[in-house]
Amino acid sequence: MDLEIRVPDWARTVYSDLTDMHRAPHPVDARAVARFTLDLPDDVRFEYAFVDGDGRVRADPERGATGSNPWYPAVTEVQGPGYRPHPLADPPAAEPAWTVRRHKVASRAFGADRRVVVASPPDAHGPLPVVVLHDGVAYQRLARAADVLAALVRQGRARPAHLVFLEPADRLEEYAWDERHVRFVHDEVRPLVAEHHASGAGWWAMGASLGGLGAAILALHAPADWTGVVAQGGAFLGSPEDRRHHGSDRSWLAERLEAGAGTDLRWVLDVGTLDWLHPVNARVRDALNAHGADVAYAERAAGHNWGCWRDGLADAFAAALSPRDRARDPR
């Protein structure tokens, strides 16, 4: 589709999925170029906004603030003629409601209290898989992960599982090769969950963006303890020596996988084709495929945002928690 956008007189830059929003804004000047046209896929879900001379992010005045991006309330969203939201991007409430248990952990790793929230299906019987989700508040409230999984279980597309929601104090620090986070999950969260909830049917590490990197780091640290990794728009750039996720050309994760690490793990990768991290996610996929790893990969015409990840969440859960996997001997 051709998307024609008129540049407002007051606009100085434009943010969009093509600029990673605010990280690489494109200058605009209505006096020089009054309109521009973008060639986008027909099934696209595309977000953009303008920035005025005072630095305020403002929606396109011709289309209004039509998006639902929690980071950019004024964003304008455009849906191509072929776009269809996933049926479970806005799932029905789970009936009966899942049981939610909130734990406060006096973390030795961080030297501070941390909150761990566990959502469990109400009719669970016997050991269940466990999914440890980074950025838990977003997965709980924006993505409604428990309602999504409950719907998949009703449809017979996924097994029930305990969902463990973690919330960092500083995600930029903790999810990027922070030994404290590794110790926190392995030495404190996992024993806590095992003590209070019937686990023992496999452990998955999961996250979006930098949370996807954090999940991969956990699994590669102790692959014998994990079934696999689910990453949505994984921020797989950078290394322990160079943590510039917006500036480093190196990918520690891709290098490890290309060398053969992580091949015994299962991987579920989900990314938008307009995501600035799409190339490195494709590289990670190719590295896993080259070594014969068990990898499920999905992409859609969208950017690096929760709208894209909500559309991909149900299929990611279905790939990780397929009922066909009951017979496997999980970690």
C-alpha positions as semicolon CSV with decimal commas, in nm:
position;residue;x (nm);y (nm);z (nm)
1;M;0,000;0,000;0,000
2;D;0,107;0,361;-0,057
3;L;0,071;0,573;0,256
4;E;0,073;0,946;0,183
5;I;0,153;1,168;0,480
6;R;0,129;1,547;0,485
7;V;0,389;1,723;0,696
8;P;0,233;1,974;0,941
9;D;0,382;2,324;0,944
10;W;0,487;2,282;1,307
11;A;0,662;1,943;1,261
12;R;1,040;1,920;1,298
13;T;1,092;1,543;1,298
14;V;0,888;1,230;1,241
15;Y;0,895;0,919;1,456
16;S;0,782;0,587;1,310
17;D;0,834;0,215;1,313
18;L;1,093;0,279;1,042
19;T;1,301;0,502;1,273
20;D;1,265;0,291;1,588
21;M;1,049;0,585;1,696
22;H;1,257;0,833;1,896
23;R;1,593;0,661;1,853
24;A;1,654;0,763;1,490
25;P;1,402;1,041;1,411
26;H;1,383;1,170;1,056
27;P;1,395;1,550;1,006
28;V;1,101;1,704;0,818
29;D;1,029;2,056;0,693
30;A;0,693;2,135;0,535
31;R;0,848;2,429;0,351
32;A;1,080;2,194;0,162
33;V;0,870;1,876;0,138
34;A;0,500;1,916;0,207
35;R;0,411;1,549;0,160
36;F;0,586;1,216;0,136
37;T;0,472;0,866;0,047
38;L;0,572;0,537;0,207
39;D;0,547;0,204;0,028
40;L;0,427;-0,041;0,293
41;P;0,299;-0,400;0,285
42;D;-0,076;-0,442;0,247
43;D;-0,098;-0,630;0,577
44;V;0,097;-0,367;0,770
45;R;0,023;-0,227;1,112
46;F;0,224;0,097;1,109
47;E;0,278;0,361;1,380
48;Y;0,412;0,715;1,341
49;A;0,401;1,058;1,505
50;F;0,548;1,406;1,460
51;V;0,758;1,611;1,699
52;D;0,711;1,987;1,717
53;G;0,963;2,262;1,793
54;D;0,907;2,224;2,168
55;G;0,989;1,857;2,158
56;R;0,629;1,742;2,203
57;V;0,524;1,418;2,033
58;R;0,201;1,480;1,844
59;A;-0,027;1,268;1,630
60;D;-0,085;1,334;1,264
61;P;-0,356;1,605;1,271
62;E;-0,518;1,458;0,959
63;R;-0,566;1,112;1,117
64;G;-0,555;1,174;1,491
65;A;-0,418;0,969;1,780
66;T;-0,546;0,630;1,672
67;G;-0,284;0,400;1,821
68;S;-0,254;0,218;2,152
69;N;0,121;0,242;2,212
70;P;0,182;0,277;2,588
71;W;0,514;0,453;2,524
72;Y;0,367;0,709;2,281
73;P;0,006;0,799;2,365
74;A;-0,012;1,044;2,072
75;V;0,091;0,793;1,808
76;T;-0,107;0,754;1,485
77;E;-0,170;0,397;1,375
78;V;-0,239;0,295;1,016
79;Q;-0,366;-0,051;0,927
80;G;-0,321;-0,179;0,574
81;P;-0,614;-0,330;0,384
82;G;-0,479;-0,679;0,447
83;Y;-0,410;-0,636;0,819
84;R;-0,611;-0,849;1,058
85;P;-0,543;-0,845;1,431
86;H;-0,490;-1,184;1,586
87;P;-0,821;-1,313;1,729
88;L;-0,656;-1,338;2,072
89;A;-0,479;-1,001;2,064
90;D;-0,775;-0,886;2,277
91;P;-0,874;-1,211;2,448
92;P;-1,188;-1,282;2,650
93;A;-1,142;-1,287;3,026
94;A;-1,051;-1,631;3,155
95;E;-1,349;-1,815;3,305
96;P;-1,305;-1,916;3,576
97;A;-1,039;-1,661;3,661
98;W;-0,684;-1,776;3,711
99;T;-0,540;-1,788;4,061
100;V;-0,286;-1,511;4,117
101;R;-0,038;-1,537;4,401
102;R;0,196;-1,249;4,484
103;H;0,529;-1,322;4,651
104;K;0,768;-1,068;4,802
105;V;1,124;-1,193;4,780
106;A;1,399;-1,049;5,000
107;S;1,648;-1,095;4,720
108;R;2,004;-1,173;4,821
109;A;2,118;-1,124;4,463
110;F;1,990;-0,766;4,444
111;G;2,000;-0,679;4,813
112;A;1,641;-0,552;4,793
113;D;1,285;-0,676;4,794
114;R;1,151;-0,799;4,461
115;R;0,798;-0,889;4,359
116;V;0,721;-1,219;4,190
117;V;0,365;-1,278;4,067
118;V;0,251;-1,627;3,969
119;A;-0,071;-1,688;3,775
120;S;-0,196;-2,046;3,772
121;P;-0,494;-2,206;3,596
122;P;-0,778;-2,283;3,837
123;D;-0,823;-2,647;3,731
124;A;-0,457;-2,743;3,721
125;H;-0,379;-3,106;3,801
126;G;-0,030;-3,241;3,851
127;P;0,297;-3,080;3,744
128;L;0,271;-2,799;3,491
129;P;0,519;-2,617;3,270
130;V;0,645;-2,282;3,400
131;V;0,694;-1,972;3,185
132;V;0,912;-1,700;3,341
133;L;0,815;-1,369;3,180
134;H;1,034;-1,059;3,193
135;D;0,859;-0,719;3,213
136;G;0,578;-0,892;3,392
137;V;0,351;-0,591;3,439
138;A;0,336;-0,535;3,063
139;Y;0,268;-0,902;2,993
140;Q;0,001;-0,907;3,266
141;R;-0,181;-0,586;3,183
142;L;-0,105;-0,493;2,821
143;A;-0,078;-0,839;2,667
144;R;-0,311;-1,013;2,916
145;A;-0,097;-1,322;2,896
146;A;-0,306;-1,535;3,135
147;D;-0,627;-1,470;2,938
148;V;-0,447;-1,551;2,612
149;L;-0,316;-1,880;2,746
150;A;-0,653;-1,967;2,900
151;A;-0,820;-1,922;2,559
152;L;-0,557;-2,140;2,391
153;V;-0,609;-2,414;2,651
154;R;-0,987;-2,404;2,588
155;Q;-0,918;-2,437;2,214
156;G;-0,685;-2,732;2,271
157;R;-0,390;-2,540;2,121
158;A;-0,175;-2,520;2,435
159;R;-0,114;-2,687;2,769
160;P;-0,191;-2,498;3,088
161;A;0,114;-2,352;3,260
162;H;0,217;-2,138;3,554
163;L;0,304;-1,787;3,437
164;V;0,572;-1,621;3,652
165;F;0,583;-1,243;3,607
166;L;0,905;-1,062;3,699
167;E;0,945;-0,684;3,715
168;P;1,292;-0,525;3,714
169;A;1,406;-0,212;3,892
170;D;1,625;-0,118;3,594
171;R;1,563;-0,336;3,290
172;L;1,843;-0,175;3,086
173;E;2,091;-0,289;3,347
174;E;1,944;-0,616;3,471
175;Y;1,850;-0,785;3,143
176;A;2,189;-0,728;2,980
177;W;2,442;-0,978;3,120
178;D;2,375;-0,884;3,482
179;E;2,490;-1,168;3,706
180;R;2,252;-1,047;3,975
181;H;1,955;-1,121;3,755
182;V;2,088;-1,465;3,666
183;R;2,137;-1,549;4,035
184;F;1,797;-1,404;4,125
185;V;1,610;-1,626;3,880
186;H;1,812;-1,943;3,931
187;D;1,875;-1,927;4,305
188;E;1,562;-1,748;4,429
189;V;1,273;-1,746;4,181
190;R;1,293;-2,105;4,062
191;P;1,310;-2,256;4,414
192;L;1,023;-2,030;4,524
193;V;0,801;-2,143;4,237
194;A;0,893;-2,508;4,287
195;E;0,806;-2,484;4,658
196;H;0,464;-2,323;4,620
197;H;0,343;-2,442;4,279
198;A;0,328;-2,783;4,110
199;S;0,598;-2,743;3,848
200;G;0,823;-3,011;3,699
201;A;0,690;-3,017;3,341
202;G;0,945;-2,785;3,182
203;W;1,071;-2,429;3,225
204;W;1,058;-2,156;2,960
205;A;1,233;-1,817;2,975
206;M;1,039;-1,546;2,791
207;G;1,052;-1,175;2,719
208;A;1,004;-0,895;2,468
209;S;1,279;-0,667;2,338
210;L;1,553;-0,651;2,603
211;G;1,351;-0,902;2,805
212;G;1,405;-1,146;2,518
213;L;1,780;-1,103;2,554
214;G;1,750;-1,154;2,930
215;A;1,557;-1,475;2,869
216;A;1,821;-1,604;2,627
217;I;2,102;-1,523;2,870
218;L;1,927;-1,720;3,146
219;A;1,884;-2,025;2,926
220;L;2,239;-2,021;2,791
221;H;2,375;-1,981;3,144
222;A;2,222;-2,313;3,251
223;P;2,075;-2,490;2,945
224;A;2,015;-2,812;3,136
225;D;1,763;-2,627;3,355
226;W;1,551;-2,482;3,075
227;T;1,325;-2,623;2,807
228;G;1,354;-2,321;2,582
229;V;1,332;-1,950;2,509
230;V;1,047;-1,735;2,379
231;A;1,161;-1,395;2,250
232;Q;0,942;-1,128;2,090
233;G;1,137;-0,859;1,907
234;G;1,449;-0,976;2,088
235;A;1,707;-0,702;2,148
236;F;1,990;-0,931;2,047
237;L;2,255;-0,665;1,977
238;G;2,545;-0,587;2,209
239;S;2,778;-0,794;2,421
240;P;2,899;-0,807;2,783
241;E;3,180;-0,572;2,679
242;D;2,960;-0,339;2,473
243;R;2,606;-0,307;2,600
244;R;2,500;-0,039;2,351
245;H;2,187;-0,203;2,218
246;H;2,137;0,105;1,999
247;G;2,485;0,141;1,859
248;S;2,665;-0,190;1,868
249;D;2,698;-0,394;1,549
250;R;2,798;-0,701;1,745
251;S;2,557;-0,973;1,860
252;W;2,693;-1,184;2,145
253;L;2,390;-1,409;2,124
254;A;2,421;-1,474;1,751
255;E;2,791;-1,544;1,792
256;R;2,725;-1,796;2,069
257;L;2,458;-1,972;1,866
258;E;2,673;-1,973;1,552
259;A;2,941;-2,146;1,760
260;G;2,690;-2,418;1,854
261;A;2,563;-2,306;2,195
262;G;2,196;-2,344;2,280
263;T;2,119;-2,614;2,025
264;D;1,960;-2,844;2,286
265;L;1,712;-2,571;2,378
266;R;1,387;-2,502;2,197
267;W;1,345;-2,152;2,056
268;V;1,035;-1,951;1,969
269;L;1,117;-1,624;1,792
270;D;0,860;-1,361;1,697
271;V;0,948;-1,028;1,531
272;G;0,809;-0,753;1,309
273;T;0,956;-0,698;0,964
274;L;0,958;-0,322;1,033
275;D;1,137;-0,377;1,364
276;W;1,489;-0,232;1,361
277;L;1,592;-0,562;1,525
278;H;1,451;-0,777;1,247
279;P;1,794;-0,844;1,086
280;V;1,956;-0,972;1,404
281;N;1,652;-1,187;1,485
282;A;1,678;-1,341;1,139
283;R;2,047;-1,401;1,201
284;V;1,968;-1,578;1,529
285;R;1,710;-1,792;1,347
286;D;1,963;-1,883;1,077
287;A;2,227;-1,974;1,337
288;L;1,985;-2,207;1,512
289;N;1,870;-2,367;1,188
290;A;2,230;-2,421;1,079
291;H;2,286;-2,640;1,385
292;G;1,956;-2,826;1,358
293;A;1,800;-2,667;1,665
294;D;1,427;-2,682;1,736
295;V;1,316;-2,330;1,637
296;A;0,977;-2,178;1,554
297;Y;1,001;-1,841;1,382
298;A;0,722;-1,597;1,298
299;E;0,719;-1,245;1,162
300;R;0,457;-0,987;1,060
301;A;0,453;-0,644;0,898
302;A;0,482;-0,437;1,214
303;G;0,737;-0,258;1,430
304;H;0,897;-0,284;1,772
305;N;0,597;-0,239;1,999
306;W;0,334;-0,411;2,208
307;G;0,080;-0,400;1,927
308;C;0,304;-0,632;1,728
309;W;0,375;-0,854;2,028
310;R;0,009;-0,885;2,126
311;D;-0,061;-1,010;1,775
312;G;0,216;-1,269;1,813
313;L;0,167;-1,380;2,173
314;A;-0,095;-1,651;2,119
315;D;0,100;-1,828;1,847
316;A;0,419;-1,801;2,052
317;F;0,248;-1,967;2,350
318;A;0,102;-2,233;2,122
319;A;0,446;-2,312;1,980
320;A;0,607;-2,337;2,324
321;L;0,327;-2,518;2,505
322;S;0,189;-2,745;2,236
323;P;-0,020;-3,034;2,374
324;R;0,186;-3,264;2,152
325;D;0,481;-3,206;2,385
326;R;0,323;-3,383;2,684
327;A;0,518;-3,696;2,608
328;R;0,855;-3,518;2,615
329;D;1,073;-3,554;2,920
330;P;1,114;-3,182;3,002
331;R;1,380;-3,006;3,197
